Amino acid sequence: MRFGHIEVFVTDPLKAKEFYEHVLGFEITEIQNEKYVWLKFGNNEFLLRPGKNLLQTDQYKDSNTGFVLYTDNLEETKMELLSRRLVFKGTDGSETCLTFTDPDGNWFQLVNPKYS
């Protein structure tokens, strides 16, 4: 067994693709039936599909799932994402574990794996 792709449930995939493409830098590989958005990030495939995130939490640690993104230069990546209008929502207990959400409330963490 192996992972195929990761599905992220969002209210409007066509609207959400703007965040994933222009803020996070994911590559759009296909828009299927004007409803499903296929993305690639590194070697990972994602599918934005219609749905609801019923567990809206105020903190990363209270969510059901978190996507952890690695960077070799945390400060540089942080500044780049801020310039793309990303709003960080704090940390996961350490200044080297920055947290944020997509517009639908799905949680992300940005870390340099050498220091997290």
C-alpha positions in Angstrom: 0.0 0.0 0.0 1.0 3.6 -0.6 -0.5 7.0 -0.5 -2.2 8.1 -3.7 -3.2 11.7 -3.2 -4.4 13.9 -0.4 -7.9 15.3 -0.5 -8.6 18.7 1.0 -12.3 19.6 1.5 -13.0 23.3 0.7 -16.2 25.2 0.2 -15.3 26.3 -3.3 -12.4 24.5 -5.0 -12.1 27.1 -7.8 -11.9 29.9 -5.3 -9.5 28.0 -3.0 -7.1 27.2 -5.8 -6.1 30.9 -5.7 -4.7 30.5 -2.2 -3.0 27.2 -3.0 -1.5 28.4 -6.2 -0.7 32.1 -5.5 0.1 32.1 -1.8 1.6 28.6 -1.2 3.0 28.0 -4.7 1.2 24.7 -5.5 1.1 23.8 -9.2 -2.4 23.3 -10.8 -2.3 20.2 -12.9 -6.0 19.8 -13.8 -9.4 21.3 -13.2 -11.8 18.4 -13.5 -15.4 19.1 -14.5 -15.1 22.7 -13.4 -15.5 21.3 -9.8 -12.3 19.5 -8.7 -8.9 21.1 -8.6 -5.8 18.8 -8.9 -2.6 20.3 -7.5 1.0 19.2 -7.2 3.5 20.3 -4.5 6.8 18.6 -4.8 6.1 14.9 -5.3 2.7 15.1 -3.6 -0.6 15.3 -5.3 -3.6 17.1 -3.8 -7.2 17.3 -4.7 -9.3 20.3 -3.7 -12.9 19.0 -3.6 -16.2 20.5 -2.5 -17.0 19.9 1.2 -17.1 21.5 4.6 -14.6 21.7 7.4 -17.0 21.4 10.3 -14.2 21.5 12.9 -13.2 25.1 12.9 -10.6 25.6 15.6 -8.7 28.6 16.9 -5.5 26.7 17.4 -3.4 24.3 15.4 -3.3 21.8 18.3 -7.1 21.5 18.4 -7.5 20.5 14.8 -8.0 17.0 13.5 -5.3 17.3 10.8 -2.4 19.5 10.0 -0.3 19.8 6.9 3.4 20.4 7.7 5.5 22.2 5.2 9.3 22.1 5.4 11.6 24.9 4.5 15.4 25.3 4.8 15.1 29.0 5.6 12.2 29.7 7.9 12.6 33.5 8.1 13.0 33.9 4.4 10.0 31.7 3.6 7.9 33.5 6.3 8.7 36.9 4.7 7.9 35.6 1.2 4.5 34.2 2.4 3.8 37.5 4.3 4.4 39.4 1.0 1.7 37.1 -0.6 -0.7 38.2 2.2 -0.6 35.0 4.2 -1.7 35.6 7.8 0.1 33.5 10.4 -2.0 32.5 13.4 0.8 31.9 15.9 3.0 29.0 16.7 2.7 25.4 17.8 4.5 26.0 21.1 7.8 27.2 19.5 8.8 30.2 17.5 10.2 27.7 14.9 6.8 26.2 14.3 4.6 28.8 12.6 0.9 28.0 12.0 -1.7 29.3 9.6 -4.9 28.2 7.9 -6.3 28.2 4.4 -9.4 30.2 3.8 -11.5 27.2 4.8 -9.8 26.7 8.1 -7.6 23.8 7.2 -4.4 24.1 9.3 -0.8 24.2 8.2 2.5 24.4 10.0 5.7 25.8 8.5 9.0 24.6 10.0 12.6 24.0 9.3 12.9 20.3 10.1 16.5 20.8 11.4 15.2 23.1 14.3 11.6 21.9 15.0 
